[in-house]
Amino acid sequence: MRNTRKFSQAVETWLREDVAAAYDALIDSPHDLATADEVRAILAAKRAPRG
């Protein structure tokens, strides 16, 4: 039970500090968002075999 409580507290901290800050940054600068196509291209490039 204690591990579950610690995990929940860690998630709450992460949400409050990291996720909220990222959300605020997106609201302040929505032009910095990547489109779904841009994200797909970045991920495809990372998965591509290197030669």
C-alpha positions in Angstrom: 0.0 0.0 0.0 2.9 2.4 0.8 4.3 1.9 -2.7 1.0 2.8 -4.3 0.8 5.9 -2.2 4.4 6.9 -3.2 3.6 6.2 -6.8 0.5 8.4 -6.7 2.4 11.2 -5.0 5.1 11.0 -7.7 2.4 11.1 -10.5 0.7 14.1 -8.8 4.1 15.9 -8.6 4.9 15.2 -12.2 1.5 16.4 -13.3 1.7 19.6 -11.2 5.2 20.5 -12.1 6.1 19.1 -15.6 2.8 18.6 -17.3 1.3 21.9 -16.2 4.4 23.8 -17.2 4.3 22.2 -20.6 0.7 23.0 -21.0 1.3 26.6 -20.0 4.1 26.9 -22.5 1.9 25.6 -25.3 -0.9 28.1 -24.4 1.7 30.9 -24.5 3.2 29.8 -27.8 0.7 27.7 -29.8 2.8 28.3 -33.0 5.5 26.1 -31.6 3.2 23.0 -31.8 4.2 20.3 -34.3 1.5 18.9 -36.5 0.6 15.2 -36.5 2.4 14.8 -39.9 5.6 16.4 -38.5 5.6 14.1 -35.5 5.1 11.1 -37.7 8.0 12.2 -39.9 10.3 12.7 -36.9 9.4 9.3 -35.4 9.8 7.5 -38.8 13.2 9.1 -39.2 14.2 7.9 -35.7 13.1 4.3 -36.5 14.7 4.2 -40.0 17.7 1.9 -40.3 21.0 3.7 -40.3 23.3 2.9 -43.0 
